[in-house]
Amino acid sequence: MAVLVVQHVPEEGPYAIGAALDRAGLRTRLCRVWAGDPLPEGLVGIEALVVMGGPMAAYGDDGFPTRAAELTLLRAALAAEVPVLGVCLGAQLLAVAAGAAARTGSGLQVGWGEVRTRHPAATDPLFAGTPERLEVLHWHGDTMDLPDGAVPLASCDRYPVQAFRVGGAAWGLQFHLEADEETVAALAAVFPAEAATAPSLRETTPAALAALAPHRDRVLARFAALVAARAEHTASRAFFTPKADRWEARFAADTPAYVSAVSRMGLRPGQTALDVGCGTGRVLPALREEVGDKGTVLGVDVTPAMLAAAAREGRGGSARLLIADCLRLPLPSGTVDGIFSAGLLNHVADPPAALCEWARVVRPGGTLLLFHPSGRAERAARHGRPLSPDDPLAEANLRPMLDAAGWRTDCYDDGRGYFLTRAIRTG
C-alpha cells in the first residue's frame, strides 16, 4: 500500500504534504506525469490519492494528456471512499470529478493572501481548530464551482471556493497549503511573470510561512493520520467497489450452497441473525426465512458499493444493511443469536480479533458459521498456489483461535465442494 502523489510539473511537488506522510510512516509513490510515468488503471494498492497543481486547465485536454485518466482515478476514489487531497489544479480536478465545473477565473491570484474559514470547518476532520482568518499562498488563475453536496471550508472574496470536502475523505484546496520556502522559490523561478504580479512575495514569505506553519502542519498531519487509520478499509473498498455491480451475476450459481449452509445454523423464529461481510447480500433472504417475520436480520459490510448492490437486488427488504467494520460492530454485547460469515476471516487483518468481536455480540449458545462455496484446496488450486500452513482457516489454526475467542468448534468440514465450520458461543 502506498499514497499515490500525481505531480504535473517538476516544480509543484508535495513539499510539506510529503513530509507529513513521511512522519506518519506512510510510503509515497510519486507519479511524475510530466516525465511520462504511467498512471495506474485502478486503486488497488493505493491507500490515498494526492493530486498536485500545474499550469494546465482542469476543463480542457489541450496540453493535458492525462486529464481523462486522472478524472477516472478521482471518480474511482470518490466511489470507494479512498482518501483524496487535491491542491490547486488537483482541487479543480476533484471538483470536476465530483460533478462540478472548472473554468477560467477573473485573473491571476498570486502571492500571500487571506482566506476565511467557513462555519463547517469547525467540525471538519482536517480543519477543526484552524483560525477564522488564515494567510495562505495563492498561485492560480482558474477556479471551480462547489460540487453538489460538498462542504465549503474556506473562501475569499475574489475566489470563493478555496477549500472544500466531498464526502468523508476527499479534500480540495485551491491555495497551496503545502508551501514551504522551497515551494515559493521554485514557483517564482519557473513562473517569473506571474511572480512579478506579487512584487513583495519573497520579502513577505518568511513571516507568512512562520504564521502558517503550525496550522499547515496540523491539517496535513491529520490527513496523514486519517490515511493510516483507514488503510485496511481503503484496501477492501478499492478492491470491491469496481466489482460490486458484477458481483451478484458472477456468483449467482453459488446461492443454493449458501442457502443450504444457513440451514445448518440452527436458527429459530424470532431470533437475530447477522451476516458479516455480507457483500451483495445473497444469504440475507435465507436468514430471514429462518428467523421469520418477527426475527431480525442484519447485513454488515465495509464497502458502500456492495451494500448499494444488495439494495438494488432487493435484499434491503430482508435485512437492515449497515456500513461497519467487522472488527468493531455497532451492536451491544450478547444481542445476536447467529453469525454467518462467508470468505471473510482469512481476509481481515487480525482474525483472532475478529473472532473475539463476533463472540462479544453473540449470546451464550449462539452460533457462528464460517462458510465458503469451495474448499480450501479448490481455492488454492484456482489461484495457482499451494495450501499455506499459515491459513487461518486451516483446522490446526482455526480451532485454537475459536477456543481462545470463546467459541467451541462443533463441526469442521473442509470438503471438495465447500468449506464449513460451525462453532457455538461458550460462557
N, C-alpha and C positions, 0 to 999 in steps of 0.2 A: 504494500500500500504506500502511496506517495501523494503529495499535494502537487497537482499539475499547475505550473505557472506558465501562462501563454504570454510571450514577450514579442511585441510587434516591431520594435526598433531597438538597436543596441543600447541607446541612452536611457530608455524607460524600463529599467529593471525593477525588481521587487523591493530593493533597498530595505527600509525598516520592516516591511512585511516579511521578507526573507529572514531577517534577524529574529523576529518574533516566532516564526515557525521553527527556526533552529533551536531557540531557547526552550521550546515545548517538546523538543526531541522528535520533531516530525521531519520526515525525509521529503525533499522537494525534487521535482523533476521539471527542469526548465525546457520548455518547448520554444525554441527561437525560430518562429515562423519566418522572420526576416532572413535567416540563414538557410531556409529550406527544410527545417526539422518538420517531419510529418505530424499532424495532429492525430491522436488516437481516434478510432472509429466509434468507440464506446467508453464507458466509465468504469469498467471492471478494473480493479487495482488502483483506482483513484479515490482518495478519501476527501478531497476538496479540489475546487477549481478556482484559480486566481487568474483574472484576465486584466492585463495591464493596458496602459494608454498607448497612443500613437497618433500620427498626423492624418491617418486615413479617416474616411467617413463611415459611420455605422449604418447610414441609409443608402449606400451605393457600393457597387462592386468594383468601380474603376480604381485601379491601383490597390485593390484589397482582395487578392485571390482566395484568401482563407475565410472570408466573411461568412459564407454559407455554412462551411464546416464548423466554425465557431458558434454560430447560432444554433446549429443542430446539437452541439455538445451542451450549450447552455440550456436549451429546452429539455434535454435529457436530464440534466442536473436538477432543474426545477421539478420535473415529474418524479424523480427518485429522491428528492429532498437531500441531494448531495450538497454540502456547504459550498457557497459561492461568494467570492469577493471580486467585484468589478470596479476598476479605477479609471476615471475619465472616459476614454473610448470604451473600456470594459464595462463601465456603468451604462453607457448608451447602448451597447450590445445587449446587456442584460435587460434593459427596458424593452428593446425590440423583441427579444426572445419571449418576454412576458406579455407581448401583445400591444405595446405602446409604440409611438413613433419617435424617431430621432430626426433632427433637421438642423439646418444652418441657423446659428444664433444671430444676435444683434451686433456682433463684432467680438473682437478678442477680449478676453478677460484674463489678464496675465499679471502675476505678482501676488504679494501678500494682501489678503482682504478678509473681511469679516463675514462669517455665516452665523445665522441664529438657529439654535436647535429648536425643533418643534416639540409640542407637548408630548407626543408619543415617545420621544427619545428618553423620557424619564424612566420608562419601564422596558426599554429595549435591551436585549441581552448583551449588546456591544456598547451602546451609547449611554446607558444609565450612568448618572453622575457627571456627565460632560457639561461644562458651563453653558449658560444660555447664549453667550457670545464667544465665538472662537475664531481666532485669526488663522487662516489656512492658506496654502499655496494654490492659486488658480493658474491654469495654463490650458485654455481651450477657447474655441470659437463656435463649437456646435453645442446643441442642447438636446433635451428629450422631454417627452411628456411622462407624467407619473402613470405607471400601469394601473389598470383597474384592480382594486383590492390591495394595492401596495400601501405600505405605511410610510408617510413622509417623516423624515428625521431631521433634516436641516435645509435651510433655504437662505437666499439673499434676494434683494430687490430686483437685481438685473437678471439673474438666472435662478428662478425659484426652486427648481429641482436640483438640490445639491447633495442630498443623501436620502436613501430610501431602503426599505426592506420588502422583499417579496416572499411571502410565506414565512416559514420559521427559520430559514437557514441561508438566505441569499441577500446580500447587501450590495448596493451600488453607491459609489462615491464619485461625484463629479470632480471634486477637488483632490489634490494629491496628499492624502494623509500619510503616505509612505515616505514623505520628503525628509531628507537629511541634507547636510551640506554638499555631499557628492551629487545628490539629485539636482539641486539648484545649479551647481556648476555645469553639470552635463547638459541640462536643458538650455541653459544660456549659451553654451558653446555651439550646440547643434542648431538652435533656432535664434540666432543673434538679432534678426529684425524684430521678432516677437518680444525678445527680452528688452529691446530698446524702448518698447512702449511702457515699460516699468523701470524708469531710469534709476530709481533708488533701490532696485532689487538686491544687489549684492550688499549694500550697506545695511539694509534692514534685516537681512537673513539671520545673522547670529542671534539677535534678540528675539525675533519671531520664532525661531526654532527652539530656543530655550523655553519660551512660554508654551509652545505647542507640545513639546516632547512628552511630558507626563501624561497628557490626555491621549496623544497618539499611541504611546506605548501601552496604555491601559486598554484601549479599544482593540488594538492588534493582538495583545496577549489574550484577550477574551475570545477573539476569533480562533486563535490557535488552540485554546483550551476546548472550545466547542468542537473543533475538528477532531481533536484527540478523544474526547468523551464519546463522540458519536461514531467512531471508526467502525465498530462491529456492525451497527445498524446500517451505516453507509454502505458497507460491503454487501450486505444482504439486499438492500434496496437497489443498488446499482446492478446487481446480478438479476434480480427477479422482475424489476419494473418493466424492462423491454420485452420480457417473456410473458407477462401477465395476460395479454389479450389472446395468446395462443395456447395457454397452459391447459385450459379445460378440454379443448379439442384434441390436444396432443395425448392426453392421458385418460380420455373418456372410457376406454376399454377396461380400465382398472376399477371402475366404480363397483361392479359386483363383488370384487375381492374386499373392498373397503366395507361394504355393507355386511359381508359375512364376518369380518373381523369385529365390527361393532356388536354383533350378536353374541360375542364371547365375553363382553364386558360385564354381563350380569346386572345391567341397569334395570330399574323398576319405574313404573309410572309415578310421576310427581317428583322425581329426583332432579339433580342438577348435573349436567354433563358439560365438559369443556374440551374443545379441540384446540390444542396449542400448535401454532404454525399451520393454521387451517388453510392457507392458500386460497384457492377459489371456492373452497367450502363444499367439496363433493360429498364429504361424510356427514355434513350437518343434517340433511333430511333423515338419514338413518338414525342419528342420535335423537332427533325429535320423535321419530317413530317409537323408540324405546322408552322415552320418558313421558310421552303423551302430551296432551294439551296443557295439563297442569304443571308439567315439569319446566325446567329452564335449560336452554342450550346457549352456550357462548362460543363464539369463534374468535380466536386471537391470532393476529399476525402483525409483524412489524413493517410490512410493505403496504402502503396505502393502495397501490395499484392492484394488488392481489385482492384486497377487500372490495375494491370497486368492481373487479371482475366477478367476485362472488355475488355482489348485489345485482349485477346485470343478469346473472344466472338464476336469480330469484331466491337465493339462499338466505337473504335477509328476512324472508317470511318464516324460515325455520329456526333462526337463531339471532341473537344480538351479536353484531360484528364490532370488535374492539381493536383499535390500533394500540399495541402494547408490546413491551419487551417480555419474552417468556421467562427471563430471569428475575423480573420484577413485576409480577402480575398485580393488577389493580383490584385485588379481591381480598376480603377478610379471610383469616385463617379458618380452616375447618368447614368451609361452606360448599365444597364441591364433592359429589359422590363418585364421579368417574372422569378420568382424563384420557383422551385419545391423542396420540402423537404419531404422525407418520413421517419418517425420514428426517426428523429434526435433531435428535440427540447427538448424532455424530457430525453435526454442522455448527453447533453452538461452541463458543469459545471455552466454556467451562462446564462440561457435562455433569460433574458432581454437584456443582452449584445449582444447575437446572433441576436435577432430581430432588434436591433439598427444597427448592422453591415450590415445586409441584407437590411435594409432600406437605408443605405448610398449608396449602389451600384445601387439601383433601381431608375429609373426616376419617377417623379410625375405621377400618373395614372397607374404605373406598378402594376403587380400582384404578390402576394405571395400565394402559395397553399401548405398547410400543409396536409399531407395525410398518412394514414396507411390502409392496406387492411383488417383490422379488427377493430371493435370499442373498446373503452377503456374498457368496461365491459367484452368483449370477452377476451381481452388480460389479464386482471386481473384474470379472472377465469382460463385461461390456465396456469397461473403461480401460481395458488393456493393462491391468496391474494385478499383482498378487494380493492375496489377503494379508492385511497387516496385523501383526500381533498386538499393535497399539490401538486397534479399532475399539472404541468404547462399547460397541455392540457385541464384541466377542464375549462368549459366555464367561471366560475366566476374568474378564474385566468388569462386565456388567453386573454380575451377581454381587460382588463385594461393594460396588458403588451403590446399588439398590439397598443393600443391608445398611450401609453407613448412613444413607439418607432417610431411613425409616420405612423401607419397603421390604416385604417378604416376597421373593420370587415364587410364583405359583406355577408358571409354565414358561419354558424356553424352547422355541421351535424355530430353528434356522434351516428350513427345508429348501427344496429346489424351487418351489413355486412361490414362496413368501417367507418373510421373517416376522415372527410374532413373539413377544414376551409379555406375559401378564403378571402383574405384581399387586399385592394387597398392602394397604397402608396399615402399619402396626401402631401400637401405642393406644 
